[in-house]
Structures are given as C-alpha cells and as structure tokens.
C-alpha cells in the first residue's frame, strides 16, 4: 500500500494517531515542519478533498493572531496560507491512492484505520 501521512512531529495528537493506525510499509511519513507541502502535493490534496478550505485549520494559533476569522477568505487565500505556513494545515492528513483523510476526528481516524487494515 502506498501513501503519505502528513503530520507534525511535535504534535502529541499526530503521534497518538500514528500509533493507533499502525501504518503499514509503503506509507511515507512527512513532517510538514521540516518538509512543507509542495504546491503539487497541496493541489492533489485539494482535488481529493474538494477545496482548500477543507484542508485548512481554523484552530491554528496564527489564524486567531491574524484575526482571519473576521475576514472573508477565498479559496485563493486558503491556498496561499496553506503554502505560507505549516500550522494552517488541519492535521494529520493521510493520503492513500485516491482517498484522503483529514484531521483527528474519531470517525476520520476509524475510516483511515479501516482503509489501511480492511
């Protein structure tokens, strides 16, 4: 099985989910702090997720610090912010073939586990 797990190595939730998923060989771990998303990777994730907004974390500290909640952000804004700083990516993101699992909701993690270990 081939895929990529985008995560933050300093995030305890990401570390916990890596353990829960028992990632098989073929899944590449990509720490977005040391190796940020490329434009091509972001476009691929956006295509599968349906929008840049679906990949965007509105819980990020920078989102609050920049008062972005008070602004009407466009898809172009979300794209720019996601490429600008890793903290704007909703984490973790698991990409397997043409499926993408975004975030740490119990349901999302359960679906990812089911896909990895049917």
C-alpha positions in Angstrom: 0.0 0.0 0.0 1.4 3.4 -1.0 0.5 6.7 0.6 1.7 9.7 2.6 1.0 10.6 6.2 1.4 14.4 6.6 1.9 15.3 10.3 3.7 17.5 12.8 6.4 15.6 14.8 5.8 17.9 17.8 2.1 17.2 17.9 1.1 14.7 20.5 -2.2 14.0 18.7 -0.4 13.2 15.5 1.9 10.8 17.3 -1.0 9.1 19.0 -2.8 8.6 15.7 0.4 7.2 14.1 0.4 4.6 16.8 -3.4 3.9 16.5 -3.2 3.5 12.7 -0.2 1.1 12.9 0.9 2.4 9.5 2.0 -0.3 7.1 5.1 -0.3 5.0 4.7 1.9 1.9 3.2 4.8 3.8 5.7 7.7 3.9 5.8 9.9 6.9 6.2 13.6 6.0 6.8 16.0 8.9 5.3 19.2 7.5 7.6 21.4 9.7 10.8 20.0 8.2 9.4 19.3 4.7 6.5 21.6 4.0 3.8 20.6 1.5 4.8 21.3 -2.1 2.4 23.1 -4.5 1.8 19.8 -6.3 1.0 17.9 -3.1 -1.4 20.7 -2.0 -3.1 20.6 -5.3 -3.5 16.8 -5.2 -5.0 17.0 -1.6 -7.3 19.9 -2.7 -8.5 17.9 -5.6 -9.4 14.9 -3.4 -10.8 17.0 -0.5 -12.8 19.3 -2.8 -11.5 22.6 -1.5 -8.5 24.2 0.1 -10.8 25.2 3.0 -11.4 21.5 3.8 -7.6 21.3 4.5 -7.4 24.5 6.5 -7.3 24.5 10.3 -9.3 27.3 11.8 -7.9 26.3 15.2 -4.4 27.3 14.3 -2.9 30.0 16.6 -1.9 32.1 13.6 -5.5 32.1 12.4 -6.5 33.8 15.6 -3.5 36.0 15.9 -4.0 37.4 12.4 -7.8 37.9 13.0 -8.5 35.8 9.9 -11.9 34.7 11.3 -13.0 38.3 10.8 -12.1 38.2 7.1 -13.9 36.6 4.2 -11.3 34.2 2.9 -11.4 32.9 -0.6 -10.1 29.5 -1.9 -7.1 31.5 -3.2 -6.5 32.9 0.3 -6.7 29.4 1.8 -4.2 28.1 -0.8 -1.8 30.9 -0.1 -1.9 30.5 3.7 -1.5 26.7 3.4 1.6 27.2 1.4 2.9 30.0 3.6 2.9 28.2 6.9 2.5 24.6 8.0 0.4 25.4 11.0 -2.6 26.2 8.7 -2.9 22.5 7.6 -5.6 20.6 9.5 -3.6 17.6 10.9 -2.9 14.9 10.4 -3.6 14.2 6.7 -3.4 10.7 5.3 -3.3 10.2 1.6 -3.8 6.7 0.2 -4.4 6.4 -3.5 -7.4 8.5 -4.3 -8.6 8.8 -0.7 -7.7 11.5 1.7 -8.4 11.5 5.5 -8.1 15.0 7.1 -8.0 15.8 10.8 -8.2 13.9 14.0 -11.9 13.3 14.5 -12.6 9.7 15.8 -14.7 8.9 12.7 -11.9 10.1 10.4 -9.3 8.0 12.2 -11.6 5.0 12.2 -12.2 5.3 8.5 -8.5 5.6 7.8 -7.8 2.5 10.0 -10.4 0.5 8.1 -8.8 1.5 4.8 -5.3 0.6 6.0 -6.4 -2.7 7.6 -9.6 -4.0 6.0 
